[in-house]
Amino acid sequence: MDAIAKPQGCTNSRLRRLLRQVARHYDTEVTKSGLKTTQYSLLSHVVHLGPLRPSDLAHAMNIDASTLTRNLKPLIAAGWLTQGEGPDARSRLIAVTEAGRKKRTEAQRHWRAAQEKLNALLGIERVIALHALIDESIALLQPADAAEEGDADE
């Protein structure tokens, strides 16, 4: 009889290990711009979506408000982002400055170099397959996550 293959070990542990290695790979390159990869991501979101409310930015990045606030501070202090008044007295808008656009462009060159190096290390076919597997897995897990969140509210 043919034995049915079963996963060995913990999927979470393996994914976390891979994520740490990939994050280190990108960090090594992107930090040459003076930004952390998380800061580059935040700056990129504001460039593409902004100006926008902090709550909308947190939602778009899938992070909580306190994490966003903590991550915004150094970018605002550096003059790359601004937090100004929104359409009403209670709201604020996050916007990118011209210096922020230049910093993002600089960091984007390093991000591209990291991506090209990763493509070379893993091979284009493997990267394409990995992207597809990740996207399919996210799609399969999203309904389960939403159902669990709904159960928690009851």
Residue, then its C-alpha position, 0 to 999 in steps of 0.5 A: m500500500d502507498a503511504i499517504a504523505k503527511p506534513q512533518g513538523c510545525t507549519n507555523s515554525r517553518l513559516r516563521r523561520l522562512l519569514r525571518q530569513v526573507a526579512r533579513h534579506y530585505d532588511t540588509e538591502v533596504t537599510k542602506s537607504g536609512l529606512k527599516t523595511t517596515q518604514y519603507s512599507l509605511l511610506s509606500h502605503v502613504v505614497h499610494l493611498g494618501p493623504l489618509r486618516p491613520s485608521d484607514l492607513a492602519h486598516a490598509m496595512n493590517i496593523d493596529a493603531s498603536t503600532l501605526t502610531r509608534n511607526l509613524k513617529p520617526l517618519i514624521a520627525a524626519g520630515w518624510l510624513t506629516q500629520g495634519e488636520g483632516p476634513d473635520a476638527r476631530s480627524r487627522l490626515i497622514a501625507v507624504t512630503e517631497a522629502g518623503r517621496k525622495k526617500r521612498t524612491e531611494a529605498q525602492r531602488h534597494w528593495r528592487a535590488a533585494q527582490e532581484k537577489l532573492n529571485a536569483l537565489l531561489g530562481i524565478e520559477r520558485v518565486i512565482a510558485l511561492h507567490a501563488l502558494i502564498d496567495e492561495s493560502i491567504a485566500l483559503l485562510q481568510p474565511a476561517d479568520a473572518a469566521e473566528e473573528g465573528d465568533a469572538d464577537e458573539 
